[in-house]
Amino acid sequence: MTKFWLNNFTIDDYIKNALNEDMYYGDITTDSVVASLNNPKFEVVLATRSNGVLCGRNVFERVFEIVAGDKVSVEFYFNDGDEIKKGDKIALVKGDARLILMGERLALNFIQKMSGIATFSRKFAKKVEKYNVRIVDTRKNTPNFRLFEKYSATVGANYVHRFNLSDCVMLKDNHIALLGGSITNAVKEVRKTLSHAHKIEVECDTREQVIEALDCGVDIIMLDNMNCYEMSECVKLIDKRAIVEASGCVTYDNLESIAQTGVDVISTSAIIMKAPTLDLGFDACQII
């Protein structure tokens, strides 16, 4: 799997916008509490209250780097992708108490959500690890959080579908409907302007559509909302002439049955949109 990087120049704007939303006029609670104190210092432990997969370490660190510079330090004992167990101490945060309190909630929001997705995604990956199939996400993402969600899915050991609308052509039913229901006409129109570097994927609901897509020489055929028997028959029909993707109504319970049909890719929004947040928190602190 290609490493999916979260670089500072990519994530800083997201973090700064979130900080701006959270404390537009400052943190009136913390500012009031520390007003009479002499530059208090905190030492706080980030711990997990449940089992899972850690994800979001660098985002957590970056929140405090932006908020506090060198006035707060973060030392992690685990890396992204590591499995963590209830009660594990994940990291030590220490430094300026005011700045720690200002960044605490946002840093936790990122790492809890990202770890939850990585944990749920890992669960899906493990269920079909003996099959030659990839589990991928979809574009059903939280607005302005897509980068973090897709990264988290890869940490969980899954792959990503197209990142955005400019990555790959995906002719869905509504696109095809605009050209009278003809996959052939839709593919012809796309090829008039498409770069050689982009693939064409077509969503097919029926065997007849699969045959038409094959005749057009498309790169990827999505079998949408088919049952497992129909998918198996279409896999035989396609016979490696295109990448075969299964999509629609994919759940953890039916995942293995779909993998057994021989499809190459299973796309599901569940690994992101239905992932529960992992329970992490600042469980211990002391004044230093």
Backbone bond lengths (Angstrom), bond angles and torsions (degrees), N, CA, C in turn:
res aa  C-N    CA-C-N  psi(-1)  N-CA   C-N-CA  omega(-1)  CA-C   N-CA-C  phi
1 M - - - 1.456 - - 1.531 109.88 -
2 T 1.320 117.08 133.05 1.456 120.88 176.94 1.524 109.77 -67.30
3 K 1.317 115.85 135.14 1.456 120.16 -179.74 1.520 110.40 -66.93
4 F 1.290 116.71 130.33 1.457 123.73 179.84 1.522 107.10 -99.30
5 W 1.319 116.66 107.82 1.468 120.16 -173.64 1.525 112.17 -92.24
6 L 1.325 114.49 145.06 1.459 121.42 168.65 1.527 106.96 -113.31
7 N 1.319 116.68 96.85 1.459 120.90 -179.77 1.521 110.95 -86.27
8 N 1.329 115.72 151.91 1.458 119.99 -178.69 1.523 112.23 -57.92
9 F 1.342 117.08 -40.82 1.464 118.85 -178.09 1.523 111.58 -66.60
10 T 1.337 116.60 -19.04 1.461 121.18 177.87 1.524 111.92 -86.03
11 I 1.322 116.61 -41.52 1.469 119.65 -171.67 1.521 114.32 -93.26
12 D 1.340 118.04 -15.50 1.467 119.59 -174.16 1.523 113.28 -59.81
13 D 1.326 117.43 -40.77 1.464 119.51 -178.88 1.525 111.20 -63.66
14 Y 1.334 116.71 -38.86 1.467 120.29 178.31 1.533 110.08 -62.14
15 I 1.323 115.59 -45.91 1.466 120.11 -178.01 1.521 110.70 -65.21
16 K 1.326 117.04 -44.25 1.465 120.36 -179.25 1.529 111.52 -63.94
17 N 1.329 116.79 -38.88 1.467 119.44 176.99 1.525 111.12 -64.59
18 A 1.335 115.97 -38.64 1.464 119.91 179.18 1.521 111.05 -68.32
19 L 1.324 116.73 -39.10 1.463 120.37 176.94 1.522 110.59 -64.72
20 N 1.316 115.91 -40.60 1.459 120.48 179.32 1.528 110.96 -62.91
21 E 1.327 115.98 -38.94 1.459 120.70 177.60 1.525 111.36 -65.81
22 D 1.355 116.35 -38.53 1.460 121.22 -172.46 1.524 113.45 -80.00
23 M 1.315 116.78 -32.17 1.481 117.88 -178.11 1.523 110.55 -141.40
24 Y 1.307 113.81 61.32 1.466 120.94 -176.79 1.520 111.95 -56.37
25 Y 1.322 116.10 -41.78 1.466 120.48 178.80 1.531 111.25 -111.79
26 G 1.325 116.88 21.68 1.450 120.17 179.29 1.519 112.10 99.59
27 D 1.312 116.33 -179.59 1.461 123.65 178.98 1.524 106.92 -106.32
28 I 1.336 116.79 92.89 1.457 120.04 -171.28 1.524 112.30 -66.91
29 T 1.338 117.02 -27.70 1.464 119.73 178.75 1.521 110.71 -69.45
30 T 1.334 116.12 -56.03 1.460 120.40 -177.88 1.523 111.31 -63.59
31 D 1.317 116.59 -42.94 1.466 119.73 -179.15 1.533 110.97 -58.81
32 S 1.331 115.99 -37.73 1.468 119.63 179.82 1.524 111.55 -71.58
33 V 1.338 116.30 -42.16 1.457 120.77 -177.18 1.522 111.94 -64.65
34 V 1.323 117.46 -40.92 1.468 120.12 -174.78 1.526 113.05 -89.38
35 A 1.331 117.16 -2.93 1.463 120.07 -174.67 1.527 112.72 -56.93
36 S 1.326 117.00 -37.36 1.469 120.20 -176.72 1.527 112.80 -97.36
37 L 1.326 116.94 1.94 1.459 120.63 -178.70 1.530 110.48 -95.58
38 N 1.293 115.78 156.58 1.461 121.35 -176.99 1.530 110.59 -95.57
39 N 1.339 115.21 81.55 1.471 121.32 174.76 1.530 112.12 49.08
40 P 1.335 117.69 61.38 1.476 120.04 -175.70 1.524 112.70 -66.06
41 K 1.327 115.95 149.01 1.458 123.10 178.71 1.527 109.30 -118.99
42 F 1.328 115.84 142.01 1.456 122.80 -178.89 1.525 110.21 -118.32
43 E 1.328 114.95 153.51 1.459 121.91 166.27 1.527 106.14 -129.92
44 V 1.329 116.79 117.54 1.459 121.94 -172.30 1.526 110.02 -124.83
45 V 1.343 116.04 140.32 1.462 121.40 178.19 1.522 109.70 -102.75
46 L 1.322 116.01 126.09 1.463 121.34 170.41 1.523 107.24 -87.75
47 A 1.319 117.10 120.52 1.465 121.54 -176.07 1.519 110.09 -130.45
48 T 1.330 115.77 161.30 1.457 120.80 176.93 1.521 110.40 -106.18
49 R 1.312 115.09 138.43 1.461 121.06 179.34 1.521 111.53 -103.26
50 S 1.333 116.48 4.83 1.460 120.82 177.72 1.524 109.56 -154.42
51 N 1.319 116.70 162.61 1.453 121.36 178.72 1.526 110.45 -74.56
52 G 1.329 116.45 148.48 1.454 118.35 178.47 1.514 112.65 176.96
53 V 1.331 114.85 -162.92 1.465 122.92 178.41 1.522 107.98 -118.46
54 L 1.310 116.62 126.40 1.464 120.27 -178.60 1.522 110.38 -73.50
55 C 1.331 115.94 137.39 1.458 121.38 175.85 1.528 109.15 -155.44
56 G 1.325 116.23 137.00 1.461 120.79 177.28 1.506 113.92 107.19
57 R 1.324 116.83 15.90 1.463 120.61 -178.44 1.521 112.15 -55.13
58 N 1.323 117.61 -51.08 1.467 119.21 -175.55 1.525 112.38 -69.02
59 V 1.342 117.29 -28.25 1.465 120.02 177.25 1.528 109.55 -71.04
60 F 1.319 116.07 -42.90 1.464 121.76 176.34 1.531 110.16 -57.11
61 E 1.330 116.20 -47.94 1.466 120.95 179.70 1.517 111.04 -62.57
62 R 1.334 115.43 -40.60 1.464 119.43 -175.32 1.520 111.91 -67.75
63 V 1.323 117.74 -33.42 1.470 120.12 176.40 1.526 109.82 -55.86
64 F 1.331 116.87 -47.69 1.464 119.75 -177.94 1.527 112.01 -72.88
65 E 1.332 117.62 -30.19 1.458 119.58 176.08 1.522 110.63 -65.00
66 I 1.329 116.72 -39.62 1.463 120.91 179.59 1.520 111.12 -72.96
67 V 1.316 117.02 -41.92 1.468 121.06 -178.78 1.522 112.05 -71.61
68 A 1.331 116.44 -39.95 1.469 119.31 -166.12 1.525 115.35 -124.52
69 G 1.302 119.20 -7.91 1.462 119.32 -176.97 1.516 110.65 60.17
70 D 1.323 116.30 -129.13 1.471 120.15 -179.23 1.524 112.89 -91.88
71 K 1.333 117.19 10.48 1.461 120.71 -179.25 1.531 112.76 -84.64
72 V 1.326 116.26 -9.15 1.467 121.80 175.88 1.522 107.84 -135.04
73 S 1.332 116.85 134.58 1.462 120.86 176.86 1.526 109.66 -115.25
74 V 1.335 115.20 148.05 1.468 121.23 178.67 1.524 108.12 -127.94
75 E 1.328 116.02 124.29 1.456 121.25 177.90 1.530 109.00 -118.68
76 F 1.334 116.97 115.68 1.466 121.72 -179.41 1.518 110.52 -94.72
77 Y 1.334 115.54 145.14 1.459 122.31 176.53 1.527 111.92 -104.65
78 F 1.343 116.95 -5.57 1.458 122.89 179.31 1.522 109.40 -134.67
79 N 1.332 115.84 159.48 1.456 122.35 176.79 1.514 110.93 -111.63
80 D 1.332 117.10 162.65 1.456 120.70 175.18 1.527 109.86 -56.73
81 G 1.318 115.65 134.07 1.461 121.17 -179.36 1.514 113.28 97.92
82 D 1.337 117.27 -16.19 1.467 120.23 178.44 1.529 110.00 -72.07
83 E 1.316 115.62 142.21 1.466 119.77 174.38 1.528 108.94 -83.34
84 I 1.307 115.34 131.76 1.466 121.44 -178.28 1.521 109.33 -118.95
85 K 1.327 115.28 152.18 1.456 121.13 -176.78 1.516 110.96 -119.06
86 K 1.323 114.61 151.46 1.458 121.46 -179.70 1.526 110.45 -48.53
87 G 1.336 116.45 127.38 1.454 122.27 179.47 1.510 114.14 96.63
88 D 1.343 117.91 -12.00 1.464 120.26 179.31 1.527 111.50 -63.68
89 K 1.317 115.88 138.95 1.462 121.01 170.74 1.524 107.14 -84.97
90 I 1.315 115.58 119.67 1.465 121.65 -173.09 1.528 111.71 -91.07
91 A 1.312 115.89 -40.74 1.462 119.30 -176.17 1.517 110.10 -158.56
92 L 1.328 115.28 160.81 1.465 122.42 174.90 1.521 107.83 -117.66
93 V 1.334 115.51 125.01 1.466 121.84 178.74 1.523 107.65 -114.30
94 K 1.322 117.18 126.67 1.461 118.28 -179.82 1.519 111.39 -146.80
95 G 1.340 113.74 152.23 1.455 119.66 -179.74 1.510 111.47 141.06
96 D 1.311 116.20 -147.99 1.456 123.93 -176.45 1.534 110.41 -58.57
97 A 1.337 116.65 116.39 1.463 121.33 -174.50 1.526 111.98 -62.32
98 R 1.317 116.09 -39.88 1.466 119.58 -179.63 1.525 110.88 -61.11
99 L 1.309 117.43 -45.19 1.459 121.51 -177.29 1.529 111.80 -71.84
100 I 1.324 117.41 -33.50 1.465 120.45 175.42 1.523 109.75 -63.10
101 L 1.315 117.53 -45.92 1.462 121.40 -179.39 1.521 111.73 -64.94
102 M 1.328 116.81 -33.93 1.464 120.02 179.26 1.528 112.07 -68.51
103 G 1.331 116.80 -36.77 1.457 120.06 -177.08 1.514 115.05 -94.25
104 E 1.334 116.66 -10.64 1.466 122.01 -171.96 1.521 113.47 -53.96
105 R 1.319 117.40 -55.21 1.459 120.37 -172.26 1.524 112.19 -65.59
106 L 1.322 116.37 -42.88 1.457 118.71 -179.31 1.526 111.17 -65.29
107 A 1.320 116.82 -44.25 1.471 120.49 178.80 1.529 110.25 -59.68
108 L 1.323 116.44 -42.83 1.462 120.31 178.43 1.531 111.62 -66.04
109 N 1.322 116.88 -40.33 1.465 119.81 179.79 1.527 111.21 -57.37
110 F 1.321 115.61 -45.15 1.458 119.99 179.09 1.523 111.32 -62.44
111 I 1.313 117.13 -54.86 1.467 120.53 -171.14 1.530 111.81 -71.47
112 Q 1.325 117.90 -31.69 1.461 119.78 177.01 1.529 111.30 -67.97
113 K 1.328 115.92 -46.51 1.462 120.14 -179.34 1.521 110.71 -65.70
114 M 1.323 117.03 -45.32 1.459 120.84 -177.75 1.532 111.33 -66.87
115 S 1.320 117.02 -39.53 1.468 120.23 177.97 1.524 111.16 -67.30
116 G 1.325 116.82 -34.45 1.460 120.33 176.93 1.521 111.77 -63.18
117 I 1.323 116.79 -43.03 1.470 120.90 178.60 1.523 110.37 -66.13
118 A 1.333 117.12 -45.14 1.472 120.51 179.24 1.524 111.00 -60.70
119 T 1.316 116.94 -39.29 1.465 121.59 -179.96 1.523 111.26 -65.63
120 F 1.322 116.66 -47.55 1.468 121.46 -178.92 1.523 110.57 -67.98
121 S 1.326 115.94 -39.61 1.458 121.43 178.61 1.528 111.25 -63.51
122 R 1.328 117.15 -41.01 1.467 121.50 177.74 1.533 110.61 -61.14
123 K 1.312 116.33 -38.10 1.462 121.30 179.15 1.523 110.92 -60.47
124 F 1.337 117.18 -43.12 1.456 121.72 178.23 1.533 110.65 -65.72
125 A 1.329 116.10 -44.45 1.466 120.48 -177.74 1.524 111.49 -61.09
126 K 1.313 116.27 -42.02 1.464 120.12 -177.63 1.524 111.81 -66.11
127 K 1.316 116.91 -31.59 1.460 119.30 -176.21 1.527 111.92 -66.25
128 V 1.340 117.58 -28.14 1.468 119.43 -176.98 1.529 112.13 -119.62
129 E 1.326 117.10 22.61 1.459 119.80 -175.12 1.529 113.55 -65.48
130 K 1.319 117.88 -20.42 1.467 119.86 179.63 1.531 112.44 -85.41
131 Y 1.326 116.79 -4.52 1.462 120.97 179.23 1.525 110.43 -103.90
132 N 1.318 116.11 153.58 1.460 121.22 178.57 1.529 109.12 -86.58
133 V 1.318 115.17 70.37 1.459 120.67 -176.24 1.526 109.48 -144.49
134 R 1.314 115.14 148.20 1.467 120.60 176.58 1.530 109.94 -106.12
135 I 1.319 115.70 136.80 1.462 121.19 170.00 1.520 106.93 -95.47
136 V 1.325 116.76 126.17 1.463 120.30 179.89 1.525 109.90 -126.95
137 D 1.318 114.39 159.85 1.458 120.19 178.33 1.533 109.73 -84.94
138 T 1.316 116.50 -168.77 1.462 122.46 177.25 1.523 108.48 -133.25
139 R 1.343 116.57 -172.24 1.464 120.26 174.89 1.531 111.94 -90.94
140 K 1.317 117.53 12.96 1.461 120.41 172.80 1.516 107.32 -82.01
141 N 1.316 114.62 87.88 1.459 122.26 -175.79 1.512 111.08 -124.98
142 T 1.329 115.70 164.63 1.460 121.52 172.07 1.523 108.07 -73.79
143 P 1.330 119.39 125.61 1.466 120.47 -179.87 1.531 111.80 -52.66
144 N 1.322 115.71 134.23 1.464 124.46 179.34 1.525 114.00 66.30
145 F 1.337 117.07 13.57 1.465 120.33 175.68 1.530 110.77 -127.37
146 R 1.327 116.66 9.05 1.461 122.27 -174.67 1.525 112.29 -58.69
147 L 1.309 116.33 -44.83 1.468 120.48 -177.88 1.524 111.09 -55.84
148 F 1.315 116.69 -44.88 1.463 121.52 -177.53 1.528 111.31 -72.57
149 E 1.330 116.57 -36.46 1.462 120.00 179.99 1.528 111.38 -68.07
150 K 1.322 116.82 -43.50 1.461 119.69 -179.87 1.533 111.08 -68.29
151 Y 1.311 116.76 -38.48 1.463 119.49 175.50 1.531 109.82 -60.12
152 S 1.319 116.60 -44.40 1.464 121.39 -178.30 1.523 111.44 -62.15
153 A 1.336 116.77 -37.38 1.466 120.27 178.17 1.526 110.77 -63.18
154 T 1.329 117.48 -38.79 1.466 119.54 179.16 1.524 111.22 -70.70
155 V 1.316 117.47 -35.02 1.466 120.33 176.32 1.523 109.96 -62.95
156 G 1.312 116.23 -34.20 1.461 120.66 177.68 1.510 113.59 -73.23
157 A 1.338 117.45 -2.98 1.475 124.60 176.07 1.509 112.94 92.35
158 N 1.326 117.56 19.36 1.445 120.37 173.30 1.532 109.86 -106.69
159 Y 1.326 115.62 -177.57 1.455 122.22 -177.43 1.526 108.81 -116.87
160 V 1.316 116.23 171.79 1.459 119.57 179.37 1.522 110.63 -113.81
161 H 1.317 114.11 147.48 1.456 121.77 171.53 1.531 106.30 -80.40
162 R 1.303 118.09 -165.22 1.469 119.48 177.17 1.527 109.26 -56.60
163 F 1.327 115.31 144.44 1.461 118.63 -178.46 1.521 110.72 -77.52
164 N 1.331 116.23 -40.35 1.460 119.20 179.46 1.528 109.74 -150.24
165 L 1.305 116.94 -174.07 1.457 122.21 -172.28 1.523 113.87 -67.81
166 S 1.327 117.68 -15.29 1.459 120.09 -177.54 1.525 113.25 -97.24
167 D 1.321 117.99 0.92 1.463 121.31 -177.26 1.525 113.57 -79.10
168 C 1.310 116.05 -39.54 1.468 121.11 -170.54 1.519 108.12 -156.48
169 V 1.331 116.55 146.03 1.462 120.11 173.73 1.525 108.49 -77.40
170 M 1.317 116.79 127.17 1.458 120.52 173.57 1.525 107.88 -128.64
171 L 1.331 115.51 103.48 1.450 121.18 179.95 1.521 109.37 -84.73
172 K 1.335 115.35 105.42 1.458 120.78 -179.77 1.535 109.24 -97.32
173 D 1.316 115.45 176.92 1.463 119.88 -173.24 1.526 113.14 -56.33
174 N 1.321 116.84 -38.06 1.467 119.14 -178.21 1.527 112.33 -71.96
175 H 1.339 117.84 -32.25 1.459 119.70 174.34 1.534 109.68 -65.10
176 I 1.328 114.65 -45.14 1.465 119.92 -177.93 1.528 110.61 -65.66
177 A 1.330 116.52 -35.58 1.466 120.98 179.44 1.526 111.26 -62.19
178 L 1.329 116.85 -31.84 1.466 120.47 179.43 1.526 112.08 -64.07
179 L 1.331 116.64 -21.90 1.465 121.26 178.80 1.529 110.91 -112.81
180 G 1.323 114.02 39.63 1.456 120.30 173.05 1.507 114.87 71.13
181 G 1.340 117.40 18.73 1.456 120.49 179.03 1.515 113.67 83.63
182 S 1.324 117.44 10.20 1.465 121.30 -177.10 1.522 111.42 -96.34
183 I 1.328 117.02 112.66 1.463 121.33 173.98 1.526 109.68 -63.31
184 T 1.309 116.39 -39.81 1.459 121.48 -179.11 1.526 111.46 -58.31
185 N 1.319 117.18 -47.35 1.465 120.64 -179.96 1.524 111.40 -66.62
186 A 1.327 116.00 -37.64 1.466 119.65 179.75 1.528 110.80 -64.42
187 V 1.323 116.85 -43.61 1.468 120.88 179.51 1.531 110.16 -65.27
188 K 1.322 117.39 -41.24 1.468 120.62 178.48 1.519 111.38 -59.88
189 E 1.326 116.83 -43.39 1.466 120.55 -179.63 1.524 110.90 -64.43
190 V 1.316 116.45 -42.20 1.459 120.92 -179.47 1.527 110.93 -62.58
191 R 1.304 116.33 -42.45 1.474 120.49 -175.85 1.528 113.28 -68.26
192 K 1.319 117.20 -15.81 1.463 120.04 178.60 1.527 112.07 -65.26
193 T 1.323 115.92 -29.56 1.474 119.57 -175.07 1.527 113.68 -125.86
194 L 1.313 117.56 -3.87 1.462 120.47 -172.54 1.523 112.43 -74.50
195 S 1.338 116.09 138.66 1.463 121.11 173.61 1.525 109.96 -67.89
196 H 1.338 116.06 150.58 1.459 120.89 176.77 1.530 111.69 -64.83
197 A 1.328 116.64 -16.79 1.464 121.07 -175.26 1.528 113.04 -85.43
198 H 1.328 117.95 -4.83 1.459 120.91 -177.16 1.527 111.88 -107.74
199 K 1.330 114.92 143.58 1.454 121.00 175.93 1.523 110.68 -91.34
200 I 1.333 114.47 161.97 1.465 121.17 177.16 1.527 108.66 -116.89
201 E 1.325 114.96 125.36 1.461 121.44 175.20 1.518 108.81 -116.10
202 V 1.327 116.27 141.31 1.460 121.06 179.08 1.522 109.65 -126.15
203 E 1.313 115.42 133.55 1.466 122.18 176.43 1.527 108.74 -84.43
204 C 1.334 115.82 125.38 1.466 120.94 -178.62 1.527 110.01 -123.94
205 D 1.320 115.03 132.83 1.465 121.19 178.31 1.525 112.17 -101.51
206 T 1.327 116.66 -17.99 1.457 120.58 -174.32 1.531 111.22 -135.18
207 R 1.320 115.14 164.30 1.462 121.65 176.50 1.529 110.58 -61.10
208 E 1.327 116.19 -39.10 1.462 120.95 -179.01 1.527 111.27 -62.45
209 Q 1.317 115.92 -39.56 1.466 119.43 177.17 1.525 111.14 -66.98
210 V 1.323 116.94 -37.18 1.472 120.83 177.54 1.522 110.04 -60.45
211 I 1.326 116.96 -44.69 1.472 120.89 179.02 1.522 110.61 -61.38
212 E 1.326 117.10 -43.23 1.472 120.66 179.65 1.524 110.84 -64.60
213 A 1.329 116.77 -41.32 1.470 120.53 178.79 1.528 110.93 -63.98
214 L 1.323 116.72 -40.33 1.470 121.08 177.13 1.515 110.89 -62.36
215 D 1.316 116.82 -42.62 1.462 121.06 179.56 1.531 111.82 -63.08
216 C 1.328 116.01 -25.18 1.465 120.80 178.55 1.531 112.11 -84.19
217 G 1.327 116.79 -10.11 1.459 120.16 178.95 1.511 114.24 70.88
218 V 1.333 116.90 36.48 1.468 119.64 -179.77 1.528 109.75 -73.70
219 D 1.322 115.77 163.17 1.464 121.01 -175.03 1.527 113.24 -85.68
220 I 1.337 116.32 -36.04 1.462 121.42 -174.20 1.526 108.36 -134.85
221 I 1.309 116.37 134.14 1.460 120.96 175.25 1.520 108.53 -117.65
222 M 1.324 114.95 121.01 1.465 120.41 177.96 1.526 109.21 -94.42
223 L 1.322 115.67 122.77 1.460 121.48 175.01 1.518 107.28 -90.47
224 D 1.312 116.01 105.07 1.462 121.02 -169.69 1.522 111.93 -99.83
225 N 1.327 115.23 120.00 1.471 121.78 175.24 1.525 113.49 58.51
226 M 1.331 116.86 32.81 1.463 120.45 174.31 1.522 109.56 -90.32
227 N 1.335 116.27 154.68 1.458 118.47 173.41 1.534 109.11 -80.70
228 C 1.306 116.49 171.50 1.465 120.07 -172.42 1.526 112.43 -65.15
229 Y 1.328 117.74 -35.42 1.465 119.87 177.13 1.529 110.23 -63.50
230 E 1.326 116.38 -46.58 1.466 120.20 179.78 1.527 111.06 -61.64
231 M 1.336 116.66 -40.09 1.458 119.57 178.62 1.519 111.24 -64.20
232 S 1.323 117.50 -43.34 1.466 121.31 179.55 1.522 111.16 -59.46
233 E 1.325 116.93 -43.26 1.457 121.22 179.41 1.525 111.65 -65.39
234 C 1.327 116.54 -37.96 1.462 120.15 179.78 1.525 111.48 -71.62
235 V 1.321 117.07 -34.53 1.469 120.73 176.14 1.526 109.61 -60.94
236 K 1.323 116.92 -42.66 1.469 121.06 177.63 1.528 110.71 -64.16
237 L 1.311 116.06 -41.61 1.463 121.39 -179.32 1.530 111.24 -63.86
238 I 1.303 116.13 -44.38 1.474 121.24 -177.88 1.522 110.47 -68.56
239 D 1.323 116.82 -39.54 1.466 123.01 171.55 1.538 112.77 50.39
240 K 1.317 116.75 50.49 1.462 123.96 174.39 1.532 114.08 70.02
241 R 1.322 117.54 9.44 1.466 119.24 178.83 1.517 112.64 -80.31
242 A 1.318 116.99 -8.09 1.464 123.23 175.66 1.521 107.58 -156.74
243 I 1.313 115.66 157.32 1.465 120.44 172.14 1.520 107.75 -69.38
244 V 1.323 117.00 134.73 1.465 120.94 -177.89 1.527 109.71 -108.29
245 E 1.308 114.88 123.44 1.470 121.50 179.89 1.522 110.14 -116.48
246 A 1.317 116.47 131.71 1.459 121.61 174.01 1.520 108.88 -99.82
247 S 1.326 115.93 136.56 1.457 119.59 -178.96 1.525 109.56 -150.54
248 G 1.321 115.02 158.03 1.456 120.23 177.29 1.515 112.85 95.93
249 C 1.311 116.36 121.47 1.473 122.98 176.63 1.524 112.43 59.94
250 V 1.315 117.01 32.44 1.466 121.10 177.71 1.524 108.56 -83.33
251 T 1.325 116.54 128.51 1.458 121.33 176.85 1.524 108.77 -131.41
252 Y 1.305 115.42 169.23 1.463 119.30 176.41 1.522 110.63 -61.83
253 D 1.318 117.05 -35.63 1.462 121.29 -176.48 1.525 112.91 -69.24
254 N 1.347 118.18 -35.51 1.469 119.11 -177.69 1.529 112.82 -101.31
255 L 1.310 116.65 6.58 1.463 122.00 -174.87 1.527 112.27 -59.07
256 E 1.330 117.11 -46.86 1.456 120.17 -176.81 1.526 111.33 -67.40
257 S 1.306 117.28 -37.46 1.469 120.66 178.12 1.523 110.57 -61.71
258 I 1.319 116.80 -39.27 1.465 120.45 178.31 1.526 110.30 -68.13
259 A 1.329 117.19 -41.91 1.468 121.11 179.19 1.529 110.94 -59.72
260 Q 1.322 116.99 -34.00 1.469 121.56 -178.16 1.527 113.02 -70.12
261 T 1.322 118.03 -13.18 1.471 120.42 179.72 1.527 111.69 -74.89
262 G 1.329 117.27 -16.20 1.459 120.12 179.12 1.518 114.99 96.61
263 V 1.340 117.52 7.17 1.461 119.24 177.35 1.530 109.79 -64.49
264 D 1.322 116.12 157.34 1.465 121.09 -179.24 1.521 112.49 -86.48
265 V 1.332 115.82 -32.36 1.463 121.71 -173.21 1.522 108.97 -138.01
266 I 1.318 116.30 139.85 1.464 121.89 171.32 1.523 107.23 -120.41
267 S 1.321 116.16 117.27 1.465 119.50 179.51 1.524 109.74 -102.45
268 T 1.313 114.70 135.95 1.461 119.81 -179.01 1.523 110.65 -150.55
269 S 1.309 115.69 137.33 1.464 120.70 175.95 1.524 111.06 -79.80
270 A 1.329 116.85 -13.33 1.466 121.15 -172.93 1.523 112.62 -61.42
271 I 1.350 117.36 -37.34 1.460 118.90 -174.51 1.524 112.34 -62.85
272 I 1.326 116.78 -19.43 1.468 120.54 176.86 1.522 111.21 -109.67
273 M 1.317 116.84 -54.07 1.460 120.46 -170.68 1.523 113.67 -72.65
274 K 1.337 117.56 -22.60 1.463 119.86 -179.75 1.525 112.66 -109.17
275 A 1.323 116.43 8.96 1.465 119.79 -179.38 1.526 110.66 -75.15
276 P 1.332 118.23 127.27 1.471 120.24 176.08 1.525 110.44 -75.91
277 T 1.304 116.41 150.07 1.460 121.49 177.03 1.525 109.84 -68.55
278 L 1.330 116.81 136.32 1.469 120.08 177.90 1.521 108.94 -79.20
279 D 1.314 116.02 137.47 1.464 121.66 -175.16 1.527 110.82 -82.04
280 L 1.332 115.62 96.66 1.456 123.00 174.45 1.520 108.04 -118.73
281 G 1.319 116.73 154.62 1.456 118.23 179.85 1.508 113.34 -165.91
282 F 1.315 115.75 166.38 1.464 122.44 172.93 1.524 106.67 -84.68
283 D 1.321 116.11 95.39 1.456 120.60 -170.42 1.517 114.76 -91.95
284 A 1.310 117.78 -15.46 1.466 119.31 179.98 1.512 109.42 -149.78
285 C 1.327 115.98 141.92 1.452 119.16 178.03 1.536 109.18 -151.12
286 Q 1.306 113.63 156.31 1.453 118.94 175.74 1.514 109.11 -149.01
287 I 1.310 115.29 152.07 1.460 120.90 176.40 1.525 107.79 -80.44
288 I 1.333 117.43 134.33 1.453 121.29 -178.61 1.530 110.49 -121.76
